[in-house]
Amino acid sequence: MSWHVWWVFSGIVFFLCAVPGPNMLHVLNRSAQVGIKRCTMTMAGCLSALVVVLGLSAAGLGAALTAAPHLFGVLRLAGALYLVYLGIKAWRGAGSVPQDAPATMQEGSGVSENTGVSLVPAEQGSHGGAETLSTAMANPHLSMRVLWRDGFFVGLSNPKLLLFATAFFPQFISPHEARAPQFLVLILTFLALELFWYSLYAFGGTSLSRMLQRPDLRKLFDRITGVVFMGFGGVLLRGRL
């Protein structure tokens, strides 16, 4: 692989990853919910999905989809339905308290189901104002396993990644050179650029969480998130991505 090919690939991927999609939106929302430190599990889940999809591409997924076009339809349908499910879940749970949240949360701490962030001012929290934003972030109700799992499935359902892996990615592989090293370089490049943008969105989510202590803004944000996810799923179902 020449440097020219690598630079072209890197430039395209840089802007491709920058476009707000399901992965970036999910990272943004999770960082607002649990903070940057715990959001690394969400990033790890998304990146794990990236490795799986691009690894399958390296193993010949593109050729398999060419031979069996219906397989792409199945993947597209599954991904679209999962995105719609996430959207409905975010919309219905906007600003609400999770059923499995601690009793102190349910009795007035104002923790959003989709964020786990305290939505009340410090002076209105429990224990004389001890229930602050930092406390809510330090005790999120979402486990590390759930954070990773959701990130992984969002990553798998990302239409941008599916299309890139099956159609665009193999175009940068020279048939006259060993394929494995080329795939390795491209996959590592993709991972590095994706992680760069995840980090930017995660920092944005932490700043956003400070704004979303107001219940009305939290509810609005959750519903916008839900609409966007459902929109991605709907567009994918119609085959426009």
Secondary structure by P-SEA (a helix, b strand, c coil): ccaaaaaaaaaaaaaaaacccaaaaaaaaaaaccccccaaaaaaaaaaaaaaaaaaaaacaaaaaaacaaaaaaaaaaaaaaaaaaaaaaaaacccccccccccccccccccccccccccccccccccccccaaaaaacccccaaaaaaaaaaaaaacaaaaaaacccccccccccccaaaaaaaaaaaaaaaaaaaaaaaaaaaaaaaaaaccaaaaaaaaaaaaaaaaaaaaaaaaccc
